Amino acid sequence: MASTAATAVVLSAGSGVGVDAAPGAMEADVAHHGDVSLWGGRLAVRLHTGNHGPSDLAGATARLGFSVPVVPARKLPDACLWGGNQVVYCQSGALRADGRDSEFLLDLRAVGDPAEVSVDIATVWNGGADDHNPENDKHHVLVPATGDLYVY
């Protein structure tokens, strides 16, 4: 069942991302923010996905890519799934224009005890909306193993 969900997320990733939407399509501004910390191989990620409008969205899917393998046996939030040993996808619920955002808390474990991890966060699906500000939904976060929160 999980592999079917992963396939569905990956297949939908090609629509509406990095490509201008059709003329007259809805317009929205998906944004991701949060924090990441790393200590003793444990990787904690807080992901907020929001929509700055002007149109409501049925949802959005974020891809979190890690520079090191992550133990895939860890339980993920219900709206998230594994896309390999270095990728997690999280799909928000409905996102109102200028409304509250979805929040995901991921408690992960890196393979080994790396001195640092980089995390790449990006929207891979936004329902086909035209996003004139795609830079606020792409982040590259370098996370040293200090236990400190690194905000993006």
C-alpha atoms as a printed R data frame, in Angstrom:
    type eleno elety resid chain resno      x      y       z
1   ATOM     1    CA   MET     A     1  0.000  0.000   0.000
2   ATOM     2    CA   ALA     A     2  2.789  2.459   0.882
3   ATOM     3    CA   SER     A     3  4.515  1.825  -2.439
4   ATOM     4    CA   THR     A     4  1.275  2.652  -4.268
5   ATOM     5    CA   ALA     A     5  1.035  5.943  -2.370
6   ATOM     6    CA   ALA     A     6  4.681  6.704  -3.143
7   ATOM     7    CA   THR     A     7  4.047  6.048  -6.825
8   ATOM     8    CA   ALA     A     8  1.034  8.369  -6.777
9   ATOM     9    CA   VAL     A     9  3.049 11.187  -5.215
10  ATOM    10    CA   VAL     A    10  5.940 10.739  -7.626
11  ATOM    11    CA   LEU     A    11  3.637 10.572 -10.647
12  ATOM    12    CA   SER     A    12  1.832 13.747  -9.637
13  ATOM    13    CA   ALA     A    13  5.140 15.535  -9.130
14  ATOM    14    CA   GLY     A    14  5.356 16.472 -12.791
15  ATOM    15    CA   SER     A    15  2.233 18.625 -12.816
16  ATOM    16    CA   GLY     A    16  2.411 22.300 -12.034
17  ATOM    17    CA   VAL     A    17  5.954 22.450 -10.707
18  ATOM    18    CA   GLY     A    18  8.557 24.587 -12.410
19  ATOM    19    CA   VAL     A    19  6.237 25.042 -15.370
20  ATOM    20    CA   ASP     A    20  3.933 27.977 -15.976
21  ATOM    21    CA   ALA     A    21  0.309 27.022 -15.483
22  ATOM    22    CA   ALA     A    22 -2.180 27.426 -18.301
23  ATOM    23    CA   PRO     A    23 -3.527 30.958 -18.839
24  ATOM    24    CA   GLY     A    24 -6.391 31.632 -16.447
25  ATOM    25    CA   ALA     A    25 -5.228 28.931 -14.020
26  ATOM    26    CA   MET     A    26 -5.546 29.553 -10.310
27  ATOM    27    CA   GLU     A    27 -2.726 31.394  -8.602
28  ATOM    28    CA   ALA     A    28 -1.283 30.526  -5.193
29  ATOM    29    CA   ASP     A    29  1.950 30.931  -3.271
30  ATOM    30    CA   VAL     A    30  3.022 27.779  -1.441
31  ATOM    31    CA   ALA     A    31  5.695 28.382   1.203
32  ATOM    32    CA   HIS     A    32  7.644 26.013   3.446
33  ATOM    33    CA   HIS     A    33  9.227 27.044   6.738
34  ATOM    34    CA   GLY     A    34 10.399 25.229   9.826
35  ATOM    35    CA   ASP     A    35 13.491 24.002  11.562
36  ATOM    36    CA   VAL     A    36 15.877 21.057  11.597
37  ATOM    37    CA   SER     A    37 18.218 19.753  14.275
38  ATOM    38    CA   LEU     A    38 20.732 16.902  14.385
39  ATOM    39    CA   TRP     A    39 22.413 15.236  17.353
40  ATOM    40    CA   GLY     A    40 23.729 11.725  17.883
41  ATOM    41    CA   GLY     A    41 22.366 10.616  14.504
42  ATOM    42    CA   ARG     A    42 18.848 11.778  15.377
43  ATOM    43    CA   LEU     A    43 17.314 14.175  12.871
44  ATOM    44    CA   ALA     A    44 14.268 16.212  13.923
45  ATOM    45    CA   VAL     A    45 12.438 18.132  11.195
46  ATOM    46    CA   ARG     A    46  9.512 20.530  11.631
47  ATOM    47    CA   LEU     A    47  7.875 21.422   8.312
48  ATOM    48    CA   HIS     A    48  5.191 24.087   7.991
49  ATOM    49    CA   THR     A    49  3.508 24.322   4.588
50  ATOM    50    CA   GLY     A    50  1.343 27.352   3.966
51  ATOM    51    CA   ASN     A    51 -0.337 29.279   1.167
52  ATOM    52    CA   HIS     A    52  0.009 33.037   0.825
53  ATOM    53    CA   GLY     A    53 -2.783 33.086  -1.785
54  ATOM    54    CA   PRO     A    54 -4.613 34.448  -3.589
55  ATOM    55    CA   SER     A    55 -6.403 31.129  -4.347
56  ATOM    56    CA   ASP     A    56 -7.196 28.263  -1.976
57  ATOM    57    CA   LEU     A    57 -5.461 24.955  -2.747
58  ATOM    58    CA   ALA     A    58 -6.621 21.381  -2.270
59  ATOM    59    CA   GLY     A    59 -3.140 20.672  -0.912
60  ATOM    60    CA   ALA     A    60  0.550 20.600  -1.750
61  ATOM    61    CA   THR     A    61  3.297 17.987  -1.613
62  ATOM    62    CA   ALA     A    62  6.775 18.762  -0.295
63  ATOM    63    CA   ARG     A    63  9.865 16.680  -0.992
64  ATOM    64    CA   LEU     A    64 12.531 16.506   1.713
65  ATOM    65    CA   GLY     A    65 15.856 15.187   0.428
66  ATOM    66    CA   PHE     A    66 18.636 14.277   2.865
67  ATOM    67    CA   SER     A    67 22.358 14.174   2.057
68  ATOM    68    CA   VAL     A    68 22.773 10.948   4.050
69  ATOM    69    CA   PRO     A    69 20.667  7.791   4.173
70  ATOM    70    CA   VAL     A    70 17.913  7.827   6.778
71  ATOM    71    CA   VAL     A    71 16.643  4.673   8.499
72  ATOM    72    CA   PRO     A    72 13.371  4.019   6.635
73  ATOM    73    CA   ALA     A    73 11.903  1.851   9.385
74  ATOM    74    CA   ARG     A    74 10.987  4.968  11.406
75  ATOM    75    CA   LYS     A    75  7.279  5.817  11.584
76  ATOM    76    CA   LEU     A    76  6.290  8.891   9.603
77  ATOM    77    CA   PRO     A    77  3.226 11.110  10.069
78  ATOM    78    CA   ASP     A    78  0.176  9.729   8.239
79  ATOM    79    CA   ALA     A    79  0.429 12.305   5.421
80  ATOM    80    CA   CYS     A    80  4.108 11.483   4.743
81  ATOM    81    CA   LEU     A    81  5.773  8.560   2.988
82  ATOM    82    CA   TRP     A    82  9.201  7.298   2.083
83  ATOM    83    CA   GLY     A    83 10.516  7.944  -1.432
84  ATOM    84    CA   GLY     A    84 13.748  6.002  -0.862
85  ATOM    85    CA   ASN     A    85 16.319  5.959   1.913
86  ATOM    86    CA   GLN     A    86 17.117  9.677   1.461
87  ATOM    87    CA   VAL     A    87 13.706 11.146   0.551
88  ATOM    88    CA   VAL     A    88 10.436 11.794   2.371
89  ATOM    89    CA   TYR     A    89  7.290 13.247   0.778
90  ATOM    90    CA   CYS     A    90  4.660 15.049   2.883
91  ATOM    91    CA   GLN     A    91  1.274 16.092   1.539
92  ATOM    92    CA   SER     A    92 -0.596 18.871   3.280
93  ATOM    93    CA   GLY     A    93 -4.320 19.049   3.624
94  ATOM    94    CA   ALA     A    94 -6.297 21.875   2.068
95  ATOM    95    CA   LEU     A    95 -4.465 25.205   2.193
96  ATOM    96    CA   ARG     A    96 -6.633 28.300   2.376
97  ATOM    97    CA   ALA     A    97 -5.328 31.506   0.848
98  ATOM    98    CA   ASP     A    98 -3.590 33.332   3.717
99  ATOM    99    CA   GLY     A    99 -4.922 30.602   5.999
100 ATOM   100    CA   ARG     A   100 -3.268 28.392   8.573
101 ATOM   101    CA   ASP     A   101 -0.633 26.002   7.421
102 ATOM   102    CA   SER     A   102 -0.080 22.274   7.775
103 ATOM   103    CA   GLU     A   103  2.590 21.126  10.190
104 ATOM   104    CA   PHE     A   104  4.607 17.925  10.086
105 ATOM   105    CA   LEU     A   105  6.992 16.713  12.775
106 ATOM   106    CA   LEU     A   106  9.465 14.094  11.613
107 ATOM   107    CA   ASP     A   107 11.596 12.179  14.106
108 ATOM   108    CA   LEU     A   108 14.202 10.453  11.946
109 ATOM   109    CA   ARG     A   109 17.466  8.639  12.467
110 ATOM   110    CA   ALA     A   110 20.395  8.992  10.086
111 ATOM   111    CA   VAL     A   111 22.395  5.919   9.191
112 ATOM   112    CA   GLY     A   112 25.455  6.275  11.403
113 ATOM   113    CA   ASP     A   113 26.311  9.434  13.292
114 ATOM   114    CA   PRO     A   114 27.114 12.106  10.678
115 ATOM   115    CA   ALA     A   115 28.852 15.356  11.640
116 ATOM   116    CA   GLU     A   116 26.367 17.240   9.449
117 ATOM   117    CA   VAL     A   117 23.419 16.679   7.135
118 ATOM   118    CA   SER     A   118 22.023 18.879   4.418
119 ATOM   119    CA   VAL     A   119 18.288 18.915   3.783
120 ATOM   120    CA   ASP     A   120 16.683 20.103   0.549
121 ATOM   121    CA   ILE     A   121 13.002 21.048   0.789
122 ATOM   122    CA   ALA     A   122 10.856 21.855  -2.258
123 ATOM   123    CA   THR     A   123  7.289 21.730  -3.506
124 ATOM   124    CA   VAL     A   124  6.780 18.940  -6.026
125 ATOM   125    CA   TRP     A   125  3.004 19.379  -6.445
126 ATOM   126    CA   ASN     A   126  0.704 22.327  -5.862
127 ATOM   127    CA   GLY     A   127 -2.439 21.295  -7.710
128 ATOM   128    CA   GLY     A   128 -1.308 22.998 -10.905
129 ATOM   129    CA   ALA     A   129 -1.497 26.513  -9.448
130 ATOM   130    CA   ASP     A   130  0.655 29.246 -10.928
131 ATOM   131    CA   ASP     A   131  3.199 30.266  -8.251
132 ATOM   132    CA   HIS     A   132  4.889 33.593  -9.024
133 ATOM   133    CA   ASN     A   133  7.102 33.298  -5.918
134 ATOM   134    CA   PRO     A   134  8.579 29.768  -6.029
135 ATOM   135    CA   GLU     A   135 11.703 30.729  -4.065
136 ATOM   136    CA   ASN     A   136  9.903 30.548  -0.692
137 ATOM   137    CA   ASP     A   137  9.146 26.873  -1.200
138 ATOM   138    CA   LYS     A   138 12.750 25.827  -1.933
139 ATOM   139    CA   HIS     A   139 15.295 25.590   0.864
140 ATOM   140    CA   HIS     A   140 18.751 24.086   1.357
141 ATOM   141    CA   VAL     A   141 19.592 23.715   5.048
142 ATOM   142    CA   LEU     A   142 23.014 22.662   6.324
143 ATOM   143    CA   VAL     A   143 22.590 21.091   9.769
144 ATOM   144    CA   PRO     A   144 25.718 20.472  11.886
145 ATOM   145    CA   ALA     A   145 25.345 17.823  14.607
146 ATOM   146    CA   THR     A   146 25.150 20.375  17.433
147 ATOM   147    CA   GLY     A   147 21.556 19.800  18.553
148 ATOM   148    CA   ASP     A   148 20.791 23.428  17.691
149 ATOM   149    CA   LEU     A   149 17.704 24.366  15.680
150 ATOM   150    CA   TYR     A   150 18.492 25.563  12.166
151 ATOM   151    CA   VAL     A   151 15.548 27.603  10.897
152 ATOM   152    CA   TYR     A   152 14.534 27.897   7.263
